[in-house]
Amino acid sequence: MWTIALKRFTLLCATCVFISLLAFIVPYMNGGDPVRTILRSRMGDVALDTEAVEALRISLGLEQPLYVQYLSWLKAALSGDFGYSFVSRAPVGQEVLRSLGVSFTLAMAALGLALLVALPMGTLVALKPGGRLDNIVTFLTQSLVAIPEYWFAPISVLIFSLYLGLLPSAGWQGPSYIVLPALVLSLRPMAYFTRVTRAAMIDVLQAPYITAALSRGLSMRQTVVHHGLRNGSMPVVTLFALWLAGLLGGSVVVEVIFSIPGMGRLIYEGVVNNDVPVLQASFMCIVVLSIVINTIADVLYILLNPVVRMGHVH
């Protein structure tokens, strides 16, 4: 087990170094001069003075070789210093940390809601595959996957905020503001979790140890709860990690529509304003967090599944 953990950690470190290199070269990817980009973000489209350009280049250390710049940038980034935003002039590290907290809260609320519906529903339809309820749930999950967030989000605002007046339409001032965006974000993972749970539980319920448990006099409910759900929910662990990593920076549409100050909105504003430090920090933090989350999920999958664990040991 320790060998597996060491291999995962080594791969994680190597991947993070590669990601940091990609994040560093973000300002150079459009073929322009980063110094002129910074000055234009501060001064607009006015003509740039050559002396001002060179003075800023020297003050930022951009006249040094790229590898020296990269090492200096990486050293600062490891301490949480990603520089200052071109737009707000605020420390980028603080903005990213605050936005990550918002996006993490929203993602966990959405995925928690998805699991709350998907696990019992997927298990229930797995008891009678091909039945009427199974057909209804299959139709609903396919429909949920097809519903785009940019359509459902405004519809939910019209119904629950403007028409019924039950929930706030936008902002991030309290628990009630989480409900609508979490509902919108939960639909697709809910559909996938339900389908994966159904497929896994159908396989589990055909396993010999389930038959043995039933033959010992346990009810179907006791057998499913005590013996089936542990193995049946293991694929959902991996899927949960994938969705969590994706939602941390991938809920741009929902965060913009609901005016939520999360990572999606921060990235959107960074692209619109050409705010390079924000884009660098956002890219690096999201990708590194995604790798860490998926690595943890892999380790948990190995711990939960004795067969996989024994396969790694041998």
C-alpha positions in Angstrom: 0.0 0.0 0.0 2.8 2.4 0.9 4.4 1.6 -2.5 1.2 2.6 -4.3 1.0 5.8 -2.2 4.6 6.7 -3.0 4.1 6.2 -6.8 1.0 8.3 -6.7 2.8 11.1 -4.8 5.7 11.1 -7.2 3.4 11.2 -10.2 1.5 14.0 -8.5 4.6 16.1 -7.9 5.8 15.7 -11.5 2.4 16.6 -12.9 2.2 19.7 -10.7 5.6 20.9 -11.9 4.5 20.4 -15.5 1.2 22.3 -14.8 3.2 25.2 -13.2 5.3 25.5 -16.4 2.1 25.7 -18.5 0.7 28.3 -16.2 3.8 30.4 -16.4 3.8 30.5 -20.2 0.2 31.7 -20.3 1.2 35.4 -21.0 3.4 34.2 -23.9 0.9 32.0 -25.6 -0.7 34.8 -27.6 2.6 35.8 -29.1 2.5 39.3 -27.5 4.7 41.1 -25.1 3.5 40.6 -21.5 4.8 44.0 -20.4 2.8 45.8 -23.1 -0.2 43.7 -22.0 0.2 44.8 -18.4 0.5 48.5 -19.5 -2.5 48.3 -21.8 -4.6 46.9 -19.0 -3.6 49.9 -16.8 -3.6 52.6 -19.4 -6.0 51.5 -22.1 -5.2 51.8 -25.8 -3.1 54.9 -25.5 0.3 54.9 -27.2 2.9 53.2 -24.9 6.1 55.0 -24.2 9.2 52.8 -24.9 11.0 53.9 -21.8 8.0 53.0 -19.7 7.8 49.6 -21.3 11.5 48.9 -20.6 11.3 50.3 -17.1 8.4 48.0 -16.2 10.2 45.1 -17.9 13.3 45.6 -15.7 11.2 46.1 -12.5 9.4 42.8 -13.1 12.6 41.0 -14.0 11.3 40.1 -17.4 14.6 41.0 -19.0 16.1 37.8 -17.5 16.2 34.4 -19.2 12.9 32.6 -19.2 14.2 29.8 -16.9 15.2 32.4 -14.3 11.8 34.0 -14.6 10.1 30.7 -14.2 12.1 29.7 -11.1 11.4 33.1 -9.5 7.7 32.9 -10.4 7.5 29.3 -9.1 9.2 30.1 -5.8 6.7 33.0 -5.2 3.7 30.8 -6.3 4.6 28.1 -3.8 4.4 30.6 -1.0 0.9 31.7 -2.4 2.2 34.9 -4.1 0.8 35.1 -7.6 1.2 38.9 -7.9 -1.5 41.5 -8.2 -4.5 41.6 -10.4 -4.2 44.1 -13.3 -7.8 45.2 -12.7 -8.5 45.2 -9.0 -4.9 45.7 -7.9 -5.7 43.1 -5.1 -3.4 40.1 -4.3 -4.3 37.4 -6.7 -3.7 34.6 -4.2 -6.4 36.1 -1.9 -8.9 36.4 -4.7 -8.3 32.9 -5.9 -8.6 31.5 -2.3 -11.9 33.3 -1.7 -13.3 32.2 -5.0 -12.3 28.6 -4.5 -14.1 28.6 -1.2 -17.3 29.8 -2.9 -17.0 27.3 -5.8 -16.2 24.4 -3.4 -19.3 25.2 -1.3 -21.5 25.4 -4.3 -20.0 22.2 -5.9 -20.4 20.2 -2.7 -24.0 21.4 -2.3 -24.8 20.4 -5.9 -23.1 17.0 -5.7 -24.6 16.3 -2.3 -28.1 16.9 -3.7 -27.3 14.7 -6.7 -26.1 11.9 -4.4 -29.1 12.2 -2.1 -31.4 11.5 -5.1 -29.2 9.2 -7.2 -28.1 6.6 -4.7 -31.5 5.5 -3.6 -33.0 5.9 -7.0 -30.3 3.9 -8.8 -30.5 1.2 -6.2 -34.3 1.0 -6.4 -34.5 0.6 -10.2 -31.7 -2.0 -10.0 -33.9 -4.3 -8.1 -36.2 -4.6 -11.1 -34.2 -3.8 -14.2 -36.3 -3.3 -17.3 -39.5 -2.6 -15.3 -41.7 0.4 -15.6 -39.9 2.5 -13.0 -36.6 1.6 -14.6 -37.9 2.9 -18.0 -39.2 6.1 -16.4 -35.9 6.8 -14.6 -33.9 6.0 -17.7 -36.0 8.5 -19.7 -35.6 11.2 -17.0 -31.8 10.8 -16.7 -31.4 11.0 -20.4 -33.5 14.2 -20.4 -31.5 15.7 -17.5 -28.2 15.2 -19.4 -29.7 16.9 -22.4 -30.9 20.0 -20.5 -28.3 22.8 -20.9 -27.5 24.9 -17.8 -27.7 28.2 -19.7 -31.4 27.4 -20.4 -32.4 25.9 -17.1 -30.8 28.6 -15.0 -32.9 31.5 -16.3 -36.0 29.3 -16.3 -35.4 28.4 -12.6 -35.0 32.1 -11.8 -38.3 33.0 -13.6 -40.2 30.2 -11.7 -38.7 30.2 -8.2 -37.7 33.8 -7.9 -39.9 36.0 -10.0 -43.1 34.0 -10.2 -43.2 32.2 -6.8 -40.9 34.5 -4.9 -39.5 31.6 -2.9 -35.7 32.1 -3.5 -33.3 34.9 -4.3 -32.4 35.3 -8.0 -28.8 36.2 -7.6 -26.0 36.9 -5.2 -24.1 35.1 -2.4 -25.3 36.4 0.9 -26.6 33.3 2.7 -27.7 29.7 2.5 -30.9 30.5 0.6 -28.7 31.9 -2.2 -27.1 28.4 -2.7 -30.4 26.5 -3.4 -31.1 27.6 -7.0 -27.6 27.4 -8.5 -27.0 24.1 -6.6 -30.2 22.7 -8.1 -29.2 23.7 -11.6 -25.7 22.3 -11.2 -27.0 19.0 -9.7 -29.1 17.8 -12.6 -26.4 16.4 -14.8 -24.3 14.7 -12.1 -27.6 13.4 -10.7 -28.4 11.7 -14.0 -24.9 10.2 -14.3 -24.8 9.1 -10.6 -28.1 7.4 -11.0 -27.1 5.5 -14.1 -23.7 4.4 -12.7 -25.4 3.3 -9.4 -28.0 1.3 -11.3 -25.4 -0.5 -13.4 -23.2 -1.2 -10.4 -26.0 -2.5 -8.2 -27.3 -4.8 -11.0 -23.9 -6.4 -11.0 -23.6 -6.5 -7.2 -27.1 -8.0 -6.7 -26.0 -11.0 -9.0 -22.9 -11.7 -6.9 -22.7 -15.0 -4.9 -22.3 -13.3 -1.6 -25.7 -11.5 -2.1 -27.3 -14.9 -2.7 -25.6 -16.3 0.4 -26.8 -13.4 2.5 -30.4 -13.9 1.3 -30.1 -17.6 2.1 -29.1 -16.8 5.7 -32.5 -15.2 6.1 -31.7 -11.6 5.6 -34.3 -9.5 3.9 -33.6 -7.8 0.5 -33.5 -4.4 2.2 -30.9 -5.6 4.8 -28.8 -7.3 2.2 -28.7 -4.3 -0.1 -28.0 -1.8 2.7 -25.4 -3.9 4.5 -23.7 -5.8 1.7 -24.7 -4.2 -1.7 -24.3 -0.5 -1.3 -20.6 -0.6 -0.3 -19.5 -2.3 -3.5 -22.2 -0.7 -5.6 -21.3 2.9 -4.6 -17.5 2.5 -5.4 -17.8 3.6 -9.0 -19.7 6.7 -7.8 -16.7 7.7 -5.6 -14.6 8.1 -8.7 -17.4 9.8 -10.6 -17.9 12.2 -7.6 -14.3 13.2 -7.7 -14.4 13.9 -11.4 -17.5 16.1 -11.1 -16.1 17.9 -8.0 -12.9 18.7 -9.9 -14.8 19.8 -12.9 -17.3 22.1 -11.0 -14.5 24.0 -9.2 -13.7 25.9 -12.4 -16.3 24.7 -14.8 -19.5 26.3 -13.5 -18.9 29.5 -15.4 -22.4 29.8 -16.9 -24.1 29.3 -13.5 -21.8 31.6 -11.6 -22.2 34.4 -14.1 -26.0 34.0 -14.3 -26.5 33.9 -10.5 -23.7 36.5 -9.8 -21.7 34.1 -7.7 -18.1 35.2 -6.9 -16.6 31.8 -7.6 -13.8 30.5 -9.7 -15.9 30.3 -12.8 -16.8 33.9 -12.7 -13.2 34.9 -11.7 -11.9 33.1 -14.8 -14.5 34.6 -17.0 -13.6 38.1 -15.8 -9.9 37.3 -16.2 -10.4 36.4 -19.8 -12.6 39.4 -20.5 -10.1 41.8 -18.9 -7.0 40.0 -20.0 -5.9 39.7 -16.4 -2.9 37.5 -16.8 -2.0 37.0 -13.1 -5.6 35.9 -12.3 -5.6 33.5 -15.3 -2.2 32.0 -14.3 -3.2 31.4 -10.7 -6.7 30.1 -11.6 -5.3 27.7 -14.1 -2.6 26.3 -11.8 -4.8 26.0 -8.7 -7.7 24.4 -10.5 -5.6 21.8 -12.4 -3.5 21.0 -9.3 -6.6 20.6 -7.1 -8.2 18.4 -9.8 -5.2 16.1 -9.8 -5.1 16.0 -6.0 -8.8 15.2 -5.8 -8.6 12.4 -8.4 -5.5 11.0 -6.7 -7.4 10.8 -3.3 -10.4 9.2 -5.1 -8.1 6.5 -6.6 -6.6 5.7 -3.2 -10.0 5.6 -1.6 -11.2 3.2 -4.4 -8.3 0.9 -3.7 -9.0 1.0 0.1 -12.7 0.3 -0.4 -12.2 -2.5 -2.9 -10.3 -5.5 -1.5 -10.0 -7.1 -4.9 -8.3 -4.0 -6.4 -6.1 -3.7 -3.2 -4.9 -7.3 -3.5 -4.3 -6.8 -7.2 -2.0 -3.9 -6.4 -0.2 -5.8 -3.7 0.5 -8.7 -5.9 
